[in-house]
Amino acid sequence: MASVRMLLEKPWLWSFVGALVVWLATIAFTGGYGAGGMVTAALSLAVFTVIVGVGQMFVITLGPGNVDLSLPANIGLASAVAMKVMGGSDSMIVVGLLAALACGAAIGAINYLLIWALRIPPIIATLSASFIIQSVDISYGRGLQIKPPPGFADFTNWQILGIPVLAMLTVVFTIGAALALQRMIYGRSVLAIGQNIRAAWLAGVNVGRIRFLTYTLCGALGGIDGALLAGYFRGANVDIGNEYLLASIAVVVIGGTSVAGGKANVPGVWGAGLFLVLLLTMLNTFGVSAGVRLVLTGLIIVGVITAAGGERAVR
């Protein structure tokens, strides 16, 4: 009874419950074969969704209409920038990561400047920016054959006792993000803007600066994610970030962040990330087609928003 009450009080826990149920269903289908390897793979792949999911979460928390649709193009361009700067040399790993971070942050900053200067909705501004970024990426990264430095590729796949090191570092990062959200002036300002932008402004919050920092943060996380993906998959690719448009929004919604803004949940992003990866694994194991997988993911997002009931996107 107490556990049910906890789930009702903290609905983001359902994402972890869902991940566990999907994992149990899959290992039941396979007769227990590969259960441990499935967890390791889920942690490895969920990392990339969690990183961009946290950035998207901060943006969505700003309030209705705020979303970054440029993340897939951002990730693709940053992966190419990182690989080109690293040039296959271990000595250039840090420089390449910084270049990817700067590339992503610049994209995030430009996204907000488009929103501010042209007075257009974020969904339109970031979607428009994504086409421009993708065009740059095609000319810059198309046919790029540079492989990641051996040390970097090994690092992105490094495991300790079956637990990916990247997953451990991402847990530390998400703890920092949660603390920033709840304890720092910046995080509280993001929540205040999402709850009531006018009230936040009257309370002395510099709304423009906070929104600028948030879009820049989201872009920077997309940039670093692109570099890590290139290391993990052994090379840059124009389409490497395509799946993270839907995934970055899905983990935010499923993880308990309100689409109406003003309410965010960092642990839920992890639960949702694991749930989506394990769901994909289960559907692949069952032989479900790619189209059906996308439909199911969409239905899950709609179901979660519907279940949220009172969390309306109208203020």
C-alpha positions as CSV (number, residue, x, y, z in Angstrom):
1,M,0.0,0.0,0.0
2,A,2.8,2.3,0.9
3,S,4.5,1.6,-2.4
4,V,1.3,2.4,-4.4
5,R,1.0,5.7,-2.4
6,M,4.6,6.6,-3.3
7,L,3.9,6.0,-7.0
8,L,0.9,8.2,-6.9
9,E,2.7,11.0,-5.1
10,K,5.8,10.7,-7.3
11,P,4.4,9.8,-10.8
12,W,7.9,9.9,-12.4
13,L,8.6,6.6,-10.6
14,W,6.3,5.0,-13.2
15,S,9.0,5.4,-15.8
16,F,11.3,3.2,-13.7
17,V,8.5,0.7,-13.1
18,G,7.8,0.7,-16.9
19,A,11.5,0.0,-17.6
20,L,11.5,-2.9,-15.1
21,V,8.3,-4.4,-16.6
22,V,9.6,-4.2,-20.2
23,W,12.9,-5.8,-19.1
24,L,11.1,-8.6,-17.3
25,A,8.9,-9.2,-20.4
26,T,11.9,-9.4,-22.7
27,I,13.9,-11.8,-20.6
28,A,10.8,-13.9,-20.1
29,F,10.5,-14.1,-23.9
30,T,14.2,-15.1,-24.3
31,G,14.1,-17.5,-21.4
32,G,16.5,-15.3,-19.3
33,Y,19.2,-15.2,-22.0
34,G,21.2,-12.0,-22.1
35,A,19.5,-10.4,-19.2
36,G,22.7,-8.7,-17.8
37,G,23.9,-7.7,-21.3
38,M,20.5,-6.1,-21.9
39,V,20.9,-3.9,-18.8
40,T,24.4,-2.9,-19.8
41,A,23.3,-2.0,-23.4
42,A,20.4,0.0,-22.0
43,L,22.6,2.0,-19.8
44,S,25.1,2.6,-22.6
45,L,22.4,3.9,-25.1
46,A,20.2,5.7,-22.5
47,V,23.1,8.0,-21.7
48,F,22.9,9.9,-25.0
49,T,19.1,10.4,-24.6
50,V,19.5,11.5,-21.0
51,I,22.1,14.2,-21.9
52,V,19.9,15.8,-24.5
53,G,16.8,15.1,-22.5
54,V,18.1,17.2,-19.6
55,G,18.7,20.1,-22.0
56,Q,15.3,19.7,-23.5
57,M,13.8,19.5,-20.0
58,F,15.2,22.9,-19.0
59,V,13.8,24.4,-22.2
60,I,10.3,22.9,-21.9
61,T,10.2,24.0,-18.2
62,L,10.3,27.6,-19.4
63,G,6.7,27.3,-20.3
64,P,4.2,26.4,-23.1
65,G,5.6,26.5,-26.6
66,N,9.3,26.3,-25.5
67,V,11.0,23.4,-27.3
68,D,14.3,22.9,-29.2
69,L,13.7,21.1,-32.5
70,S,17.2,21.8,-33.8
71,L,18.8,19.1,-31.6
72,P,19.2,16.4,-34.3
73,A,20.9,18.8,-36.7
74,N,23.0,20.2,-33.8
75,I,24.1,16.7,-32.8
76,G,25.0,15.8,-36.4
77,L,27.1,19.0,-37.0
78,A,28.8,18.8,-33.6
79,S,29.8,15.2,-34.2
80,A,31.5,16.2,-37.5
81,V,33.2,19.2,-35.8
82,A,34.5,17.0,-33.0
83,M,35.9,14.3,-35.3
84,K,37.5,16.9,-37.6
85,V,39.2,18.8,-34.8
86,M,40.4,15.6,-33.1
87,G,41.7,14.3,-36.4
88,G,42.1,10.8,-35.0
89,S,44.7,12.0,-32.4
90,D,44.4,11.3,-28.7
91,S,46.2,14.5,-27.9
92,M,43.3,16.5,-29.5
93,I,40.4,14.8,-27.6
94,V,39.9,17.7,-25.1
95,V,40.1,20.3,-27.9
96,G,37.6,18.3,-30.0
97,L,35.2,18.1,-27.1
98,L,35.5,21.8,-26.4
99,A,34.9,22.5,-30.1
100,A,31.7,20.4,-30.1
101,L,30.6,22.1,-26.9
102,A,31.2,25.5,-28.4
103,C,29.4,24.6,-31.6
104,G,26.3,23.4,-29.8
105,A,26.3,26.4,-27.4
106,A,26.5,28.7,-30.4
107,I,23.6,27.0,-32.1
108,G,21.6,27.3,-28.9
109,A,22.4,31.0,-28.5
110,I,21.4,31.6,-32.2
111,N,18.1,29.8,-31.6
112,Y,17.2,32.2,-28.8
113,L,18.3,35.2,-30.8
114,L,16.0,34.2,-33.6
115,I,13.1,33.9,-31.1
116,W,13.9,37.2,-29.5
117,A,14.8,39.2,-32.6
118,L,12.0,38.0,-34.9
119,R,9.4,37.5,-32.2
120,I,8.5,34.1,-33.5
121,P,7.5,31.0,-31.6
122,P,10.4,28.8,-30.4
123,I,9.0,25.8,-32.3
124,I,9.2,27.8,-35.6
125,A,12.6,29.4,-34.8
126,T,14.4,26.1,-33.8
127,L,12.8,24.2,-36.7
128,S,14.0,26.8,-39.2
129,A,17.4,26.8,-37.6
130,S,17.6,23.0,-37.9
131,F,17.3,23.3,-41.8
132,I,20.2,25.8,-41.9
133,I,22.3,23.7,-39.5
134,Q,21.6,20.6,-41.5
135,S,22.7,22.3,-44.7
136,V,25.9,23.4,-43.1
137,D,26.4,19.9,-41.8
138,I,25.9,18.3,-45.2
139,S,28.5,20.5,-46.8
140,Y,30.9,20.2,-43.9
141,G,30.5,16.6,-42.7
142,R,29.2,14.7,-45.7
143,G,31.6,12.0,-46.6
144,L,33.7,12.6,-43.5
145,Q,35.7,9.5,-43.0
146,I,37.7,10.5,-39.9
147,K,37.5,8.0,-37.1
148,P,37.6,9.0,-33.5
149,P,40.9,8.8,-31.6
150,P,41.5,5.2,-30.2
151,G,41.5,6.5,-26.7
152,F,38.3,8.4,-27.1
153,A,36.5,5.5,-28.7
154,D,37.7,3.2,-25.9
155,F,36.5,5.7,-23.3
156,T,33.0,5.9,-24.7
157,N,32.7,2.1,-24.5
158,W,34.6,1.6,-21.2
159,Q,32.9,-0.5,-18.6
160,I,33.6,-1.2,-15.0
161,L,31.9,-4.4,-13.7
162,G,29.5,-4.3,-16.6
163,I,28.5,-0.7,-15.9
164,P,29.4,1.9,-18.6
165,V,31.7,4.6,-17.3
166,L,29.7,7.1,-19.4
167,A,26.6,6.1,-17.5
168,M,28.3,6.8,-14.2
169,L,29.5,10.2,-15.3
170,T,26.0,11.0,-16.6
171,V,24.5,10.1,-13.2
172,V,26.9,12.6,-11.6
173,F,25.9,15.2,-14.3
174,T,22.2,14.7,-13.7
175,I,22.7,15.0,-9.9
176,G,24.3,18.4,-10.6
177,A,21.4,19.3,-12.9
178,A,18.9,18.5,-10.2
179,L,20.8,20.5,-7.7
180,A,21.0,23.4,-10.1
181,L,17.3,23.2,-10.7
182,Q,16.3,23.2,-7.1
183,R,19.1,25.0,-5.3
184,M,20.6,27.6,-7.6
185,I,19.1,31.0,-8.6
186,Y,19.3,30.0,-12.2
187,G,17.2,26.8,-11.8
188,R,14.6,28.5,-9.6
189,S,14.3,31.3,-12.1
190,V,13.6,28.7,-14.9
191,L,10.9,27.2,-12.7
192,A,9.5,30.6,-11.9
193,I,9.3,31.7,-15.6
194,G,7.5,28.4,-16.4
195,Q,5.0,28.9,-13.7
196,N,4.2,32.5,-14.5
197,I,6.4,34.6,-16.7
198,R,4.9,37.9,-15.8
199,A,5.1,37.2,-12.0
200,A,8.7,36.1,-12.5
201,W,9.5,39.4,-14.3
202,L,7.7,41.4,-11.5
203,A,9.8,39.5,-8.9
204,G,13.0,40.7,-10.6
205,V,13.9,37.7,-12.7
206,N,15.8,38.7,-15.8
207,V,13.5,36.6,-18.1
208,G,15.5,37.3,-21.3
209,R,18.8,36.4,-19.8
210,I,17.5,33.1,-18.3
211,R,15.8,32.1,-21.5
212,F,19.0,32.8,-23.4
213,L,21.1,30.8,-21.0
214,T,18.6,27.9,-21.1
215,Y,18.6,27.6,-24.9
216,T,22.4,27.9,-24.9
217,L,22.7,25.2,-22.3
218,C,20.4,22.9,-24.4
219,G,22.5,23.5,-27.5
220,A,25.7,22.9,-25.6
221,L,24.4,19.5,-24.3
222,G,23.4,18.6,-27.9
223,G,27.0,19.5,-29.0
224,I,28.7,17.3,-26.4
225,D,26.2,14.5,-27.1
226,G,27.2,14.6,-30.8
227,A,30.9,14.2,-29.9
228,L,30.2,11.3,-27.5
229,L,27.9,9.6,-30.1
230,A,30.7,9.8,-32.7
231,G,33.1,8.2,-30.3
232,Y,30.7,5.4,-29.4
233,F,29.7,4.6,-32.9
234,R,33.2,5.1,-34.3
235,G,32.6,8.1,-36.5
236,A,30.5,11.1,-37.4
237,N,27.4,11.0,-39.4
238,V,25.0,13.6,-40.7
239,D,22.0,11.5,-39.5
240,I,23.5,10.5,-36.2
241,G,21.2,12.6,-34.2
242,N,17.9,12.0,-36.1
243,E,16.3,9.8,-33.4
244,Y,16.9,12.3,-30.7
245,L,14.2,14.7,-31.7
246,L,11.3,12.5,-30.6
247,A,13.4,10.8,-27.9
248,S,14.5,14.1,-26.2
249,I,10.9,15.2,-25.9
250,A,9.6,11.7,-25.0
251,V,11.9,11.3,-22.0
252,V,11.0,14.7,-20.7
253,V,7.2,14.0,-20.9
254,I,7.4,10.4,-19.7
255,G,9.8,11.4,-16.9
256,G,7.3,13.7,-15.3
257,T,8.1,17.2,-16.5
258,S,5.1,19.2,-17.2
259,V,4.5,20.3,-20.8
260,A,2.8,23.4,-19.3
261,G,6.1,24.5,-17.8
262,G,7.2,25.3,-14.3
263,K,7.6,21.7,-13.1
264,A,10.7,19.6,-14.0
265,N,12.0,16.2,-12.9
266,V,15.5,15.1,-13.5
267,P,15.4,11.5,-12.1
268,G,12.4,10.8,-14.4
269,V,14.5,11.6,-17.4
270,W,16.7,8.6,-16.5
271,G,13.8,6.3,-15.9
272,A,12.2,7.3,-19.2
273,G,15.5,7.0,-21.1
274,L,15.9,3.4,-19.8
275,F,12.3,2.7,-20.5
276,L,12.5,3.8,-24.2
277,V,15.7,1.9,-24.8
278,L,14.4,-1.3,-23.2
279,L,11.1,-0.9,-25.0
280,L,13.0,-0.7,-28.3
281,T,14.9,-3.8,-27.3
282,M,11.8,-5.7,-26.5
283,L,10.0,-4.7,-29.7
284,N,13.1,-5.7,-31.7
285,T,13.2,-9.1,-29.9
286,F,9.5,-9.6,-30.7
287,G,10.2,-8.8,-34.4
288,V,8.1,-5.6,-34.5
289,S,8.8,-3.3,-37.5
290,A,10.3,0.2,-37.2
291,G,7.0,1.9,-38.2
292,V,5.1,0.2,-35.4
293,R,7.8,1.1,-32.9
294,L,7.4,4.8,-33.8
295,V,3.6,4.6,-33.5
296,L,3.9,2.9,-30.1
297,T,6.3,5.6,-28.8
298,G,4.0,8.3,-30.0
299,L,1.0,6.6,-28.3
300,I,3.0,6.3,-25.1
301,I,3.7,10.1,-25.1
302,V,0.0,10.9,-25.8
303,G,-1.0,8.5,-23.0
304,V,1.4,10.1,-20.5
305,I,0.2,13.6,-21.3
306,T,-3.5,12.5,-21.0
307,A,-2.8,10.7,-17.7
308,A,-1.2,14.0,-16.4
309,G,-4.8,15.3,-16.6
310,G,-4.6,18.6,-14.8
311,E,-1.2,19.6,-16.3
312,R,-2.7,21.7,-19.1
313,A,-0.6,23.8,-21.5
314,V,-2.9,26.7,-21.0
315,R,-2.4,29.3,-18.4
